[in-house]
Amino acid sequence: MNKRHHYLPLQSVIADMVLADNLLDKLGHVLLPAGTCLTPAMIASMHHHDVHQLSILIDDTSEPEPDAAISLQVKMQRLDSLFRHAEKDGPIAKLLAYLQKYRLEEAQ
C-alpha cells in the first residue's frame, strides 16, 4: 500500500485521521507521535498549542488527488505558518518571497 501525507488546516482535520509526522510544540517537544490516530479531544486541544495544520497520512488507494488550487492554498498557508514570526523585511522576508514565487510557478 502506497502511503503519503498532506498538510491539512486544523479545521479540515477529523477524528480517525492518522498523523504522518510527529506533532511538536513550540519548544520541539513531541505532543503526539507519528502514527497516532486522532480523536475529537486531541483535535480540540490543538488550539491551545497554537497548531494550525497537521501532516496527515493519506492512503493513495482510497483518496483521489487533491485539487491543484486547494493544494497550492495549503502550501501557501504552510509557508505563512512557518514564517509567522519572521520580520517583514530583511533576508527572511526575501526567502519567503522566493518560496512563494516558487510555489506559484510550480502550480502553473
N, C-alpha and C positions, 0 to 999 in steps of 0.2 A: 504494500500500500504506500503510495507516494504522499508524503506529508510536507506541508509548508505552512507559513504563517502570514497573517495580515495584521497591520496595526488598525485597530478599530477605536473610534471615540468611545468613551466610557458609557455614554447614553445609548450606544448601539450594542453593548455587551449584555448578554442574557445568561441566566443560570444554565449550568451544564456545559458551557464552553470551557475549553482547556487552554491554560497558559502555555505559550510556546517558549517563553524565556522567563527567567527569574524576575519577579517583581521586586524592585528595590525602592527603599525610601530615599530621601534627600541625602542621607549620610552614607548610602551604599549598603545598608543592612537589608537582608533578604526578608521581605514581608511574606511572600508566597513563592515556593519553588516552582520551577518549570514542571509542567505536567499536572498541576493542580486543577481539579475540576471545580469551577467556580459555583458558589451558592449565592442566593439573593443577599444574605447577610454580608458576605465578603464584598460583593459589588457595592452595597450601600456604604460600607466602612471605608471604601477607597477615596471618597470625597474628603475625609479627614486627613488623608496623607497626600493631598494635592496631586492625585493621579488623574490624568486627563484622557489617556488612551492606553490600550493594552495590546500586547503581541499575542494574538490568539491563533492556536493551531487549527489549520484547515485541512480537511481530508479532500484531496483532489478528485477522488472518485465520486463524491457526493455534492460538491459545491461547484457551481458554474464560475467562470472567470468574472471578477467584479468589473463593473462598468468603468471605462477608462477615466471618465470625469470624476467619479467617486474615488478611484484610486489616486488620481492627482490631488484631489482635495485632502485625502488622508495624508499623503506625503507632505503637502504644504503645511497641514496642521502639525505634523510631526516636527518639521523644521521650526515652526513657531514655538512649539513646546520646548525643544532642545535649546533654543536661543532666547527664551523668555526673560532671562536675567542679564542678557548682554546689553552693552551700551548701544545707543542708536547711531553712533558714529565711530569711526576708527576701524582697525583691522578686522575685528569680529563682525561688524556690520557689513564690511566688504565681502567677507567669507559667506555670510548669509545671503547676500545679493547674488553671488556667483552660484551658490547651491540652488536658489530659487530659479535663476535663469536656466540652469542645467535641467531641473525638473520640468520646467515649462517646455523646453526644447525636446526633451525626452518624450513628452506626451504627444507631440505633433507628429 
